[in-house]
Amino acid sequence: MGTRVVQKILLLALRNTHSPVSSPLQFRRHRLSSVCGCRWFCSSGRQTTSQAPQHPHETSPVPGGPVRDLSLRSLTDMGFTDCQAGQIFETVSSLRGGGAKHVLSTLTVLFVLGLNPSSVLKLLVKCPELYSVKDTQLQQRISNLRKLGLLEGSLQRTVAHYPKILTVPAKSVKSVAVFLREKCLFTTQQITDILRDSPAVVLEDQDQLEYKFQYVYFRMGIKQAEMVKSRLFRFHLDEVRCRHSFLERRGLYQTPDKKGQTSIINPKLDSILSADQDTFVSQVAQASVEEYNVFRELLAREWKEEELQQGRIEADIDDDDVYDDDDEAEEGEEAEGKSGYMKRKKKKKL
């Protein structure tokens, strides 16, 4: 009984004492276990007592910028361990600008999403930009992902795998979904699967996306369903082209004819893309690593020459346009000169 009274007195004393907090390193935490399971925090012996007026619920500013209501205590109350809270607090303290003011509300939205403290910390380590996203923006983006078909379970796994998707405006994500539906003719369910399995697609250039789709569709003869199943949009276009070209030149891949038929059995897209390089070379391409490396170097030179040639063609076209404009301007000036000459000649006759 006496222990409980002492603990209550200590609690009241600590609540009525205001001490400025400038860094999480200035504190040592001591837990005083009790039957009630309360948590107590004590400052180190070297900390000096503030003479400012007492404001029990106020936290002092952090060197990195104003962080309202953020403290180690508030973070541990949310479920973070002392170590996790210190890591988050230190990161937020280094932020510049007003973005840090939204940290607690942003963390709350992530908890409401169904993530635990350890998962939330992993997201923030992977994508520190989330610290600066307002809670209203975060809620809007999560709601938009749900509308696109990412339901409970899939949504959490997608965010955990690629947290950067929550930094992309909802309008941009919608634009990618519309592009996949209208330009690439994917179904609604296929678009959901693409966003779930290849979320980085929301940040990829749409011209590159379209070229990748057209290359695989027309040159390789692959339909949308197989593209989704093989997670095509996880792979860079150059890697897709390189592996396909290597198989094609070795006679192991043919572009299907108009009826979709080939004289050989082409390997599946998934086996071409998902296998690591050694497995692809030895089992799919039936070649050596040395052969593949030499081929990649030669192919890179070919692509570079093609780009240079394409650049020259475009430059020639632009020059032709300029010359045409100059010719038109000269013809106009010549016509105006003739018109002025005729007018002057008529005046002289008069």
Backbone torsions as a table, in degrees:
resi	resn	phi	psi	omega
1	MET	NA	-42.3	-179.4
2	GLY	-65.4	-34.3	178.3
3	THR	-62.5	-42.0	179.7
4	ARG	-62.6	-40.4	179.6
5	VAL	-63.3	-45.0	179.4
6	VAL	-60.9	-41.3	-179.8
7	GLN	-64.7	-40.2	178.4
8	LYS	-63.8	-41.1	178.3
9	ILE	-62.5	-44.0	178.4
10	LEU	-61.4	-40.5	-179.8
11	LEU	-62.0	-46.0	179.0
12	LEU	-63.2	-39.9	-179.1
13	ALA	-65.1	-41.7	179.9
14	LEU	-67.9	-37.8	179.7
15	ARG	-68.6	-28.6	-178.5
16	ASN	-92.9	5.6	179.1
17	THR	-109.7	127.1	-179.9
18	HIS	-105.7	122.3	178.7
19	SER	-128.4	129.4	-179.4
20	PRO	-65.8	141.9	178.7
21	VAL	-114.0	115.8	179.8
22	SER	-108.1	-19.7	-178.3
23	SER	-163.4	145.8	178.2
24	PRO	-65.7	-16.7	-179.3
25	LEU	-78.5	-11.6	-178.6
26	GLN	-82.4	-3.1	-176.4
27	PHE	-119.4	145.6	164.1
28	ARG	-118.6	134.5	-178.8
29	ARG	-98.4	136.7	176.1
30	HIS	-123.9	120.0	179.1
31	ARG	-90.2	126.4	175.7
32	LEU	-104.3	104.4	-177.1
33	SER	-72.9	143.6	177.0
34	SER	-144.0	174.0	179.6
35	VAL	-64.7	-32.9	-179.4
36	CYS	-78.6	-11.6	179.1
37	GLY	74.3	29.9	-178.4
38	CYS	-77.2	155.6	178.2
39	ARG	-113.3	131.6	-177.5
40	TRP	-121.6	147.1	178.7
41	PHE	-126.5	129.7	179.8
42	CYS	-124.0	143.5	177.7
43	SER	-80.2	161.7	-179.9
44	SER	-72.6	162.4	-176.0
45	GLY	-65.8	-20.0	-177.2
46	ARG	-85.6	-8.1	-176.9
47	GLN	-74.8	137.2	179.0
48	THR	-93.0	150.7	-177.9
49	THR	-83.2	132.5	-178.5
50	SER	-75.1	143.5	177.9
51	GLN	-98.9	4.1	-178.3
52	ALA	-73.6	163.6	177.7
53	PRO	-59.6	149.7	-175.1
54	GLN	-79.4	126.1	174.9
55	HIS	-135.0	90.8	-170.8
56	PRO	-57.7	-32.3	-173.6
57	HIS	-100.9	14.3	-175.9
58	GLU	-106.1	138.5	175.3
59	THR	-111.0	145.5	-177.2
60	SER	-80.7	158.7	-177.9
61	PRO	-65.1	151.4	-179.4
62	VAL	-99.7	146.1	-176.4
63	PRO	-53.2	-34.1	-177.1
64	GLY	-73.9	-11.0	-176.9
65	GLY	144.3	170.6	-178.6
66	PRO	-68.3	125.1	177.6
67	VAL	-126.3	95.7	-174.2
68	ARG	-74.9	132.2	173.2
69	ASP	64.1	11.4	178.8
70	LEU	-98.5	126.6	177.9
71	SER	-152.1	169.2	177.1
72	LEU	-62.2	-37.8	-179.8
73	ARG	-63.8	-43.5	-179.0
74	SER	-64.0	-33.7	179.4
75	LEU	-73.3	-41.2	177.9
76	THR	-68.6	-32.3	176.4
77	ASP	-64.7	-25.6	177.9
78	MET	-79.5	-10.5	176.9
79	GLY	117.6	-3.8	178.2
80	PHE	-73.8	148.2	174.0
81	THR	-74.2	168.8	179.3
82	ASP	-57.5	-42.4	-179.2
83	CYS	-65.8	-44.8	179.6
84	GLN	-64.1	-42.6	179.5
85	ALA	-62.3	-41.6	178.2
86	GLY	-63.7	-38.5	179.4
87	GLN	-65.2	-44.7	179.5
88	ILE	-66.1	-44.3	-177.9
89	PHE	-61.4	-41.1	-179.7
90	GLU	-66.1	-40.5	179.1
91	THR	-65.1	-45.5	-179.5
92	VAL	-64.1	-35.6	-179.9
93	SER	-64.1	-25.5	-179.1
94	SER	-87.2	-7.9	-179.4
95	LEU	-71.2	146.5	177.3
96	ARG	-108.3	151.1	177.7
97	GLY	88.8	-169.9	-174.1
98	GLY	-93.7	2.4	-176.5
99	GLY	-63.3	-28.9	-176.6
100	ALA	-67.2	-16.4	-178.6
101	LYS	-64.9	-20.4	-174.2
102	HIS	-98.4	8.5	-171.1
103	VAL	-61.4	-50.3	-175.9
104	LEU	-62.3	-43.5	179.8
105	SER	-68.0	-34.9	176.6
106	THR	-65.8	-42.8	177.5
107	LEU	-61.6	-38.5	179.7
108	THR	-61.8	-41.3	179.2
109	VAL	-62.9	-39.9	179.6
110	LEU	-66.4	-35.6	176.3
111	PHE	-68.0	-41.0	178.3
112	VAL	-62.8	-30.0	177.6
113	LEU	-64.0	-19.6	177.8
114	GLY	109.4	13.0	-179.7
115	LEU	-91.3	146.0	177.0
116	ASN	-89.6	168.6	-176.8
117	PRO	-54.4	-41.1	-179.8
118	SER	-64.6	-40.4	179.0
119	SER	-66.6	-40.1	179.0
120	VAL	-62.1	-43.1	-180.0
121	LEU	-63.7	-39.5	178.1
122	LYS	-62.3	-39.9	177.0
123	LEU	-60.3	-44.9	-176.2
124	LEU	-68.9	-32.6	177.0
125	VAL	-69.8	-42.3	178.0
126	LYS	-66.7	-38.4	-173.2
127	CYS	-137.6	81.2	-179.4
128	PRO	-61.8	-17.0	179.2
129	GLU	-60.8	-21.1	-179.5
130	LEU	-64.2	-25.5	179.0
131	TYR	-58.6	-32.0	-173.7
132	SER	-95.7	-0.4	179.7
133	VAL	-83.6	128.9	179.6
134	LYS	-67.6	150.6	-178.3
135	ASP	-62.5	-35.2	179.2
136	THR	-65.6	-40.5	177.5
137	GLN	-65.1	-41.4	-179.3
138	LEU	-62.6	-44.7	179.0
139	GLN	-63.0	-39.9	179.8
140	GLN	-64.5	-41.5	-178.7
141	ARG	-69.9	-38.9	177.1
142	ILE	-65.4	-42.8	178.2
143	SER	-61.5	-39.5	179.4
144	ASN	-65.5	-39.7	178.2
145	LEU	-64.3	-36.6	176.4
146	ARG	-64.7	-40.8	179.1
147	LYS	-63.7	-28.7	179.3
148	LEU	-83.9	4.1	172.6
149	GLY	106.9	-2.5	178.7
150	LEU	-83.2	98.5	-176.8
151	LEU	-92.9	-175.2	-175.8
152	GLU	-58.4	137.1	-176.4
153	GLY	97.1	-62.7	177.6
154	SER	-65.0	-41.1	-179.3
155	LEU	-63.2	-46.2	-178.8
156	GLN	-64.7	-40.4	179.7
157	ARG	-67.2	-37.9	178.9
158	THR	-64.7	-45.5	-179.9
159	VAL	-65.0	-39.8	179.5
160	ALA	-65.9	-38.5	-180.0
161	HIS	-73.4	-39.1	-175.6
162	TYR	-140.2	75.3	-177.9
163	PRO	-61.2	-19.3	-178.5
164	LYS	-63.6	-17.1	179.7
165	ILE	-63.7	-24.5	179.0
166	LEU	-80.2	-6.9	175.8
167	THR	-94.1	-6.4	-178.4
168	VAL	-91.0	128.5	179.2
169	PRO	-56.3	145.9	-179.4
170	ALA	-57.5	-35.3	-179.9
171	LYS	-62.0	-39.5	179.8
172	SER	-68.6	-39.6	178.4
173	VAL	-65.5	-41.7	177.0
174	LYS	-61.1	-39.6	-179.9
175	SER	-61.2	-41.3	178.5
176	VAL	-65.8	-41.4	179.4
177	ALA	-62.4	-42.2	178.0
178	VAL	-64.4	-41.1	178.8
179	PHE	-60.9	-46.2	-179.7
180	LEU	-64.1	-33.1	-179.3
181	ARG	-78.1	-43.9	-172.7
182	GLU	-87.5	-38.3	-177.3
183	LYS	-89.7	-34.0	-176.3
184	CYS	-108.0	-6.2	175.2
185	LEU	61.2	35.0	172.5
186	PHE	-78.4	149.2	176.7
187	THR	-77.7	169.4	179.4
188	THR	-59.8	-44.1	180.0
189	GLN	-66.2	-38.3	178.6
190	GLN	-65.3	-37.0	177.4
191	ILE	-64.5	-41.2	176.7
192	THR	-60.1	-44.0	179.6
193	ASP	-64.0	-38.0	178.8
194	ILE	-65.1	-44.6	179.2
195	LEU	-64.7	-34.2	-180.0
196	ARG	-73.3	-44.9	-174.2
197	ASP	-90.1	-25.6	-178.0
198	SER	-134.7	62.1	-174.5
199	PRO	-62.7	-21.3	179.5
200	ALA	-65.9	-10.3	179.4
201	VAL	-61.0	-23.7	-177.3
202	VAL	-70.1	-16.2	-179.8
203	LEU	-108.6	0.2	-178.1
204	GLU	-82.3	145.7	178.3
205	ASP	-62.4	131.7	-174.5
206	GLN	-68.3	-28.9	174.9
207	ASP	-64.3	-41.4	177.6
208	GLN	-67.3	-38.0	176.8
209	LEU	-61.2	-45.0	-178.6
210	GLU	-65.2	-42.1	179.5
211	TYR	-64.1	-42.1	179.0
212	LYS	-61.8	-45.0	179.4
213	PHE	-62.0	-47.4	-177.8
214	GLN	-65.0	-37.7	178.7
215	TYR	-61.6	-49.1	-177.7
216	VAL	-69.8	-35.3	-177.0
217	TYR	-73.5	-48.8	-174.9
218	PHE	-89.2	-45.8	-176.4
219	ARG	-77.1	-35.3	-177.1
220	MET	-101.8	-14.2	177.6
221	GLY	71.5	32.0	-177.9
222	ILE	-97.9	135.5	179.2
223	LYS	-88.7	168.4	-174.2
224	GLN	-58.6	-42.3	-176.6
225	ALA	-59.8	-42.4	-180.0
226	GLU	-71.3	-33.0	175.8
227	MET	-59.4	-45.5	-179.0
228	VAL	-66.4	-43.7	-178.6
229	LYS	-62.3	-36.7	-178.3
230	SER	-87.9	-0.5	179.7
231	ARG	56.8	50.0	-176.2
232	LEU	-51.6	-42.4	-171.1
233	PHE	-76.2	4.2	171.8
234	ARG	-83.1	-15.9	-171.4
235	PHE	-107.3	145.9	179.2
236	HIS	-72.0	145.9	-178.0
237	LEU	-56.4	-42.6	-178.3
238	ASP	-60.6	-38.8	179.6
239	GLU	-67.3	-39.6	177.6
240	VAL	-62.0	-49.2	-178.3
241	ARG	-63.4	-40.4	-176.9
242	CYS	-65.1	-48.1	-178.6
243	ARG	-66.7	-40.8	179.0
244	HIS	-64.6	-45.3	-178.9
245	SER	-62.8	-38.0	179.5
246	PHE	-63.3	-44.6	177.9
247	LEU	-65.8	-41.0	-177.7
248	GLU	-62.8	-43.7	-177.3
249	ARG	-75.5	-16.4	175.0
250	ARG	-92.5	2.9	178.5
251	GLY	77.1	19.5	-177.2
252	LEU	-104.4	2.1	178.3
253	TYR	-148.0	137.2	178.5
254	GLN	-128.8	143.4	173.4
255	THR	-75.1	124.9	-179.1
256	PRO	-60.9	150.6	176.9
257	ASP	-78.2	-171.8	-176.5
258	LYS	-60.9	-26.3	179.2
259	LYS	-89.7	1.5	180.0
260	GLY	79.3	21.0	-176.6
261	GLN	-107.0	151.6	176.4
262	THR	-136.8	159.3	179.3
263	SER	-84.7	-10.3	175.9
264	ILE	-128.0	168.2	177.1
265	ILE	-93.0	112.2	179.4
266	ASN	-73.1	142.7	174.2
267	PRO	-66.4	152.8	179.8
268	LYS	-67.5	149.8	-179.6
269	LEU	-60.3	-37.2	-178.9
270	ASP	-63.0	-40.3	179.7
271	SER	-70.4	-26.9	178.5
272	ILE	-74.4	-42.1	-172.0
273	LEU	-93.2	-40.2	-171.2
274	SER	-77.7	-24.2	-178.9
275	ALA	-70.5	145.8	174.4
276	ASP	-69.0	169.4	-171.7
277	GLN	-60.1	-44.7	-178.0
278	ASP	-62.6	-42.6	179.9
279	THR	-67.0	-41.6	179.1
280	PHE	-61.1	-46.6	-176.3
281	VAL	-66.3	-46.5	-173.8
282	SER	-78.7	-40.4	-173.0
283	GLN	-97.2	-40.1	-177.3
284	VAL	-87.3	-50.3	-177.5
285	ALA	-87.3	-14.7	179.4
286	GLN	53.2	49.6	-179.1
287	ALA	-135.6	-175.6	177.3
288	SER	-102.0	160.3	179.1
289	VAL	-63.0	-37.3	179.6
290	GLU	-61.8	-43.3	178.4
291	GLU	-60.4	-43.6	-177.7
292	TYR	-66.8	-40.6	-179.6
293	ASN	-64.6	-42.1	177.6
294	VAL	-63.0	-42.9	179.4
295	PHE	-60.6	-42.1	-179.6
296	ARG	-61.9	-41.6	179.3
297	GLU	-63.8	-45.5	179.8
298	LEU	-64.5	-39.9	-179.4
299	LEU	-67.0	-36.7	177.8
300	ALA	-62.6	-39.0	177.0
301	ARG	-65.0	-42.6	178.3
302	GLU	-58.6	-46.4	-179.1
303	TRP	-63.1	-38.6	179.8
304	LYS	-65.3	-42.5	177.6
305	GLU	-64.1	-38.9	177.9
306	GLU	-63.5	-41.1	179.1
307	GLU	-64.2	-42.2	178.8
308	LEU	-63.9	-42.8	179.1
309	GLN	-63.7	-42.7	178.0
310	GLN	-62.7	-38.8	178.5
311	GLY	-64.4	-38.5	178.6
312	ARG	-66.3	-41.2	179.8
313	ILE	-62.6	-44.7	179.7
314	GLU	-64.5	-38.0	178.9
315	ALA	-65.5	-40.2	178.4
316	ASP	-63.9	-40.0	178.7
317	ILE	-63.8	-42.6	178.9
318	ASP	-63.6	-40.5	179.0
319	ASP	-63.9	-41.2	178.7
320	ASP	-60.9	-40.0	178.3
321	ASP	-63.4	-40.6	179.8
322	VAL	-65.3	-43.4	179.9
323	TYR	-63.6	-40.3	177.7
324	ASP	-60.5	-41.8	178.2
325	ASP	-64.1	-40.3	179.7
326	ASP	-65.3	-41.2	179.8
327	ASP	-62.9	-42.1	179.0
328	GLU	-63.7	-39.3	-179.9
329	ALA	-66.4	-41.1	179.9
330	GLU	-65.6	-40.3	177.9
331	GLU	-63.4	-37.9	178.3
332	GLY	-65.3	-42.9	179.5
333	GLU	-65.0	-39.6	179.8
334	GLU	-64.6	-40.7	178.6
335	ALA	-64.0	-43.0	178.5
336	GLU	-63.4	-37.7	179.2
337	GLY	-65.0	-42.7	178.0
338	LYS	-63.7	-41.5	179.6
339	SER	-62.0	-42.9	179.1
340	GLY	-66.4	-37.7	179.7
341	TYR	-63.8	-43.6	-179.2
342	MET	-63.8	-39.7	179.3
343	LYS	-63.1	-44.4	-178.8
344	ARG	-64.3	-37.3	-180.0
345	LYS	-65.1	-40.2	178.6
346	LYS	-64.9	-40.3	179.9
347	LYS	-62.3	-39.9	-179.5
348	LYS	-64.6	-39.2	178.7
349	LYS	-64.3	-38.5	177.1
350	LEU	-65.3	NA	NA
